[in-house]
Structures are given as structure tokens and as C-alpha cells.
């Protein structure tokens, strides 16, 4: 997807889930990695950085529906209050 194309929340959520499912239950992805995948050009930092706010909003929606979890230093954190670097991972089966 190109950054100048209209990316709606559903498209971003789909990309987040696609990346995380490809990485498996033990894998994770940073918001930067997701932005790079969405922009189509990982070397164009200006393009994918513009997407980070939308990626965070989409991740919040997925976390609220318990489809993904946010992790900091390998431990699950509340994405709404997390400080610093976070990564996203598929929510474990049976997670509350």
C-alpha cells in the first residue's frame, strides 16, 4: 500500500493481523515494521512515520477486541498507558 493512498482503519488492522499471524504465536512486530510494510518502501522513513498514529489507533482497537496484545520488554502491557517502545503480538488463546 502506498502512503498517499487512503488507508482506512480496517486495512491497517488487516495488515497488523497479517504480519503477526505470519510471525506465529511467539513472534511480534513493532509499529515501525508495520508502517514500513504499509508504506511499501521501508527506506522512506517520512512515508511510514506518517502512519504511526493510525497504526497505534488500529492496534488499540485490536487490543480492545483481544485480538492482539502490546508488549514491552516481553511482558504484556496496557497499550493505552504504556511508555516507551512496544511491540504487538497475537493474543494468546483464552486470554481475558
N, C-alpha and C positions, 0 to 999 in steps of 0.2 A: 504494500500500500504506500502511496506517496503521501508525504506530509501535507501537500497542498490540497489533497482530496478531502472531502468531508468525511471525517471518521466519527461515527456515532458510538455511543456507549456500548451497544450490542457488539459492534465489530471489534472494539478494543477488548471487551470481555471474552469474546471468542478466541482472539489471538492469545490472551493470557492463558486461557484454559488449554489451548492447543500446545503452547510451549511447555506448560507444566506437565501435561499428560505425556508428551514426548520424553520428558526427563524422568518420569516414573515417580513412585511414591517416596523415594529417598532424595530426589532432585529438587532444585529450587531455581528461581530466576530473579534477578534484580530488576527494578523498574527501568534501569538503563538498557538492559538487554532486551526487554520487551519494546522499549522505544526504538531501539536500533532495528529490530525486526519489523516493526510497523512502518518505519520510515523508508525501508528498502535500501538505505545506504548507511551502514554503520559508521562510516567515516565522516559523515556530515553531521557533526555534533549539534549545530544550530537547528537542524531539522528535527532530530529526535528529542532534543531537550524541550522543544515547544510542546511535546506530547506528554510530558511527565505529570502535569496536573491532571489531565484527563485519565491517564493510566492509574493514578492514585485513586481518583473518584470511582473508576471501574473496579479497582481492587477492593475498595471499601464495600461496594455493592456485592461483589462475590463473597467477601468475608461475612457480610451480614446474612447471606444465604447459606453460610457454612460450606461453601464450595472450595475455598482456599483459606490458608492461614498466613499470617505475616510472621516472620521470624527475625530475631536479632540475636546474633551470636549463637545460632542453632536452637534457640528456645522461642516458643510461641509467645507473641506479644499482641496487645490490642493495637491495631493499626491506627486508631483514632488518637491515641496518646503516645505512641512510640516515638522516640527521639533517635536521631542518627540513622545509620544505614540499616535498611530492612530488605529482606528477600521474601518472595512469595513461594508458597508450596501448596500442593494439593492437600486439602483437609483429610486427615486420617479417617478411615471408616469408623462410624459410630461416634464421631466427635460431637460433643454437646453443641 
